[in-house]
């Protein structure tokens, strides 16, 4: 390894490198959410469907069906819209 690289690596300590890695991961996650926000919405809907299966609240079901409908329209998805009756 060249002396220049050795000096550079000696200056970078663990704290700085971990901050750099965390910054890169944060920016990557942010870009991922901007490019494909439908993935996050999918998991939120899945969580709400699980909650609905625990309570079977009819008002919550109507709101959830509307969210699924909008999700299918905006994200070109084919989530099944279930019957609240």
C-alpha positions as CSV (number, residue, x, y, z in Angstrom):
1,X,0.0,0.0,0.0
2,X,1.3,3.4,-0.8
3,X,2.4,5.8,2.0
4,X,-0.3,8.3,1.0
5,X,-3.1,5.7,1.6
6,X,-1.6,4.7,4.9
7,X,-1.6,8.3,6.1
8,X,-5.2,8.8,4.8
9,X,-6.4,5.6,6.6
10,X,-4.7,6.6,9.8
11,X,-6.5,10.0,9.8
12,X,-9.9,8.3,9.4
13,X,-11.0,7.0,12.8
14,X,-13.9,4.6,13.6
15,X,-16.2,7.4,14.6
16,X,-15.9,9.3,11.4
17,X,-16.2,6.2,9.2
18,X,-19.4,5.1,11.1
19,X,-20.9,8.6,10.6
20,X,-20.1,8.4,6.9
21,X,-21.6,5.0,6.6
22,X,-24.8,6.1,8.4
23,X,-25.0,9.2,6.2
24,X,-24.8,7.1,3.1
25,X,-27.4,4.6,4.4
26,X,-29.7,7.5,5.3
27,X,-29.4,9.1,1.9
28,X,-30.0,5.7,0.2
29,X,-33.1,5.2,2.2
30,X,-34.3,8.7,1.4
31,X,-33.8,8.2,-2.3
32,X,-35.5,4.8,-2.1
33,X,-38.6,6.4,-0.5
34,X,-38.7,9.2,-3.1
35,X,-38.3,6.9,-6.0
36,X,-40.7,4.2,-4.8
37,X,-43.0,5.4,-2.1
38,X,-45.5,2.7,-2.8
39,X,-43.5,0.2,-0.9
40,X,-43.9,2.0,2.4
41,X,-47.6,2.5,1.7
42,X,-48.0,-1.2,1.0
43,X,-46.5,-2.1,4.4
44,X,-48.7,0.4,6.2
45,X,-51.8,-1.1,4.5
46,X,-50.7,-4.6,5.4
47,X,-50.3,-3.5,9.0
48,X,-53.7,-2.0,9.0
49,X,-55.3,-5.1,7.5
50,X,-53.7,-7.1,10.3
51,X,-55.2,-4.6,12.8
52,X,-58.6,-4.9,11.1
53,X,-58.5,-8.7,11.4
54,X,-58.1,-8.3,15.1
55,X,-61.0,-5.9,15.6
56,X,-63.4,-6.2,12.6
57,X,-64.4,-2.6,13.1
58,X,-66.8,-1.6,10.2
59,X,-65.8,2.1,10.1
60,X,-62.1,1.2,10.0
61,X,-62.8,-1.3,7.2
62,X,-64.4,1.4,5.1
63,X,-61.4,3.7,5.5
64,X,-59.1,0.8,4.8
65,X,-60.9,-0.2,1.6
66,X,-60.7,3.4,0.4
67,X,-56.9,3.4,1.1
68,X,-56.5,0.2,-0.8
69,X,-58.5,1.5,-3.7
70,X,-56.3,4.7,-3.9
71,X,-53.2,2.6,-3.5
72,X,-54.2,0.4,-6.4
73,X,-54.9,3.5,-8.5
74,X,-51.7,5.3,-7.7
75,X,-49.2,2.4,-7.6
76,X,-50.7,0.3,-10.3
77,X,-51.2,-2.5,-7.9
78,X,-53.8,-5.2,-7.6
79,X,-54.5,-5.5,-3.9
80,X,-57.8,-7.3,-3.2
81,X,-60.5,-5.0,-1.9
82,X,-62.5,-7.0,0.6
83,X,-66.1,-6.8,1.7
84,X,-66.8,-4.9,4.9
85,X,-70.3,-6.3,5.4
